[in-house]
Amino acid sequence: MAKAKYGVVRTDNLAGTDVRTALVSVRYMGADGNTAAEIENGNVVKMTVLVEGEREIFVATDVAANDKLSDVVLIAAPEVAYDERVRNLDEFINEAGKNVRGYHLHSGDEFSVTKEALTGVEAPAVGNIVELAAGTKLNVAASATADATAVGKIIAVEIVGRYTYYVIKVD
């Protein structure tokens, strides 16, 4: 049986790699904001309210295409697998109910994700627009979509070992 493939993320040049105020802890509670669910690295979520009884962990839900980028964070949690059968980064998923690391996105930031973290065009290419879409995956389009919040552009496609990364520069 083939294992599921999940998104892989690299935090190439994100403000949160050096500036801790650009990081946030979130607990993904699905589209409805009430049901704990798994979330892939390289996906985006909308921060809402603090988790009840917590002072630093926010409830995260699905984004809408027109959400403000300042309300959205990129999921990039360390890949710590407790199942010894998980051997590759694309086999890792953040478990339901666990707190995960989110990165605020700022103009000039760069990060990379694999195709599993993207939706939209079948073959993303340099120059494609990256924008928010309903759900947790970033949408890739040849040109900007009306009423969708732009995140940035693909500036490079890099093959590193077994993974093809799409490098995204935030506008």
C-alpha positions in Angstrom: 0.0 0.0 0.0 1.4 3.4 -1.0 1.8 5.9 1.7 0.1 9.3 1.5 2.2 12.2 0.2 1.9 15.5 2.1 3.3 18.9 1.6 6.9 19.7 2.5 7.9 23.2 3.4 11.3 25.1 3.6 11.5 28.3 5.6 14.2 29.7 3.3 14.1 33.4 4.2 11.1 34.0 6.4 11.2 36.7 9.1 10.2 34.1 11.7 13.5 32.3 11.3 15.2 35.1 13.1 12.5 37.3 14.6 10.4 35.3 17.1 7.5 37.8 17.0 6.9 36.6 13.5 6.1 33.1 14.8 2.8 32.0 16.4 1.5 28.7 17.9 -1.8 27.5 16.5 -4.1 24.6 16.9 -5.9 23.7 13.6 -9.6 23.2 14.3 -10.8 22.5 10.7 -13.1 24.6 8.5 -15.7 25.0 11.3 -13.3 26.1 14.0 -14.5 23.5 16.4 -13.2 20.1 15.2 -9.5 19.3 15.6 -8.0 18.1 12.3 -4.7 17.1 10.8 -2.8 19.8 8.8 0.1 19.6 6.4 3.2 21.6 6.5 3.2 24.2 3.8 -0.5 24.9 4.2 -2.0 28.2 5.3 -4.5 28.9 8.0 -6.4 31.8 9.4 -5.7 32.8 13.1 -8.8 33.6 15.0 -9.2 33.7 18.8 -7.0 32.3 21.6 -7.7 28.7 22.6 -9.7 28.7 25.8 -7.5 28.6 28.8 -4.3 29.5 26.8 -2.5 32.8 26.3 -0.3 32.1 23.4 -2.1 29.4 21.2 -4.6 30.6 18.6 -7.4 28.6 17.0 -6.7 28.2 13.3 -9.3 27.6 10.7 -9.5 27.4 6.9 -8.8 30.6 5.0 -11.1 32.3 2.5 -9.7 33.6 -0.8 -10.2 37.2 0.3 -8.8 37.0 3.8 -6.2 39.6 4.8 -2.7 38.3 4.6 -2.0 39.6 8.1 -4.6 37.1 9.5 -2.9 34.2 7.7 0.0 32.1 8.8 2.1 29.4 7.0 2.3 26.1 8.8 5.9 24.9 9.2 6.2 22.7 12.2 9.3 20.6 12.9 8.8 17.1 11.4 9.0 15.0 14.5 7.4 11.6 13.7 6.5 9.3 16.5 5.8 6.4 14.1 9.0 4.7 13.0 7.4 3.9 9.7 7.5 7.6 8.7 10.9 8.0 7.0 10.4 10.8 4.6 9.3 14.4 4.9 6.4 13.9 2.6 5.0 11.2 4.9 4.7 13.6 7.8 1.5 15.4 8.8 0.7 17.4 11.9 -1.6 15.4 14.1 -5.1 16.6 15.0 -5.3 18.5 18.2 -1.6 19.3 18.4 -0.2 22.8 18.6 1.9 23.7 15.5 4.2 26.5 14.4 2.9 29.2 12.1 4.9 31.9 10.3 3.4 35.3 9.7 4.2 36.3 6.1 5.8 39.7 5.3 6.7 41.5 2.1 10.1 40.2 0.9 9.8 36.8 2.7 10.7 33.7 0.7 9.6 30.1 1.4 9.4 26.9 -0.6 6.7 24.2 -0.8 6.2 21.0 -2.7 3.3 20.5 -5.2 1.2 18.7 -2.5 0.8 22.1 -0.6 -0.5 23.8 -3.7 -3.7 23.8 -5.8 -4.6 25.4 -9.1 -2.4 25.0 -12.2 -1.2 21.5 -12.9 2.4 22.5 -13.5 3.4 25.6 -11.4 6.1 27.7 -13.1 8.3 30.7 -12.5 6.2 33.8 -12.7 2.9 32.2 -11.6 0.9 34.1 -9.1 0.4 32.5 -5.6 -2.8 33.5 -3.8 -5.2 32.5 -1.1 -8.0 30.0 -1.9 -10.8 28.6 0.2 -9.3 25.9 2.4 -5.7 25.5 3.5 -3.8 25.1 0.2 -2.2 28.0 -1.6 -3.6 28.6 -5.1 -1.3 28.9 -8.1 -2.6 30.8 -11.2 -1.2 32.2 -14.4 -2.7 35.6 -13.6 -4.3 37.1 -10.5 -7.8 36.0 -9.7 -10.4 38.6 -8.9 -11.3 38.9 -5.2 -8.4 36.6 -4.1 -5.6 37.9 -1.8 -2.2 37.7 -3.5 0.5 36.1 -1.5 3.4 36.4 -4.0 5.0 34.8 -7.1 6.9 31.7 -7.8 10.5 32.9 -8.4 12.2 29.5 -8.9 11.7 25.8 -9.2 14.3 23.8 -7.4 14.9 20.0 -7.4 16.6 18.9 -4.2 17.0 15.2 -3.8 13.6 13.6 -4.2 11.6 16.8 -3.8 10.7 19.6 -6.3 10.2 22.9 -4.4 8.4 25.9 -5.7 10.1 29.0 -4.2 7.6 31.7 -3.4 8.5 35.4 -2.8 5.9 37.2 -0.8 4.8 40.6 -2.3 
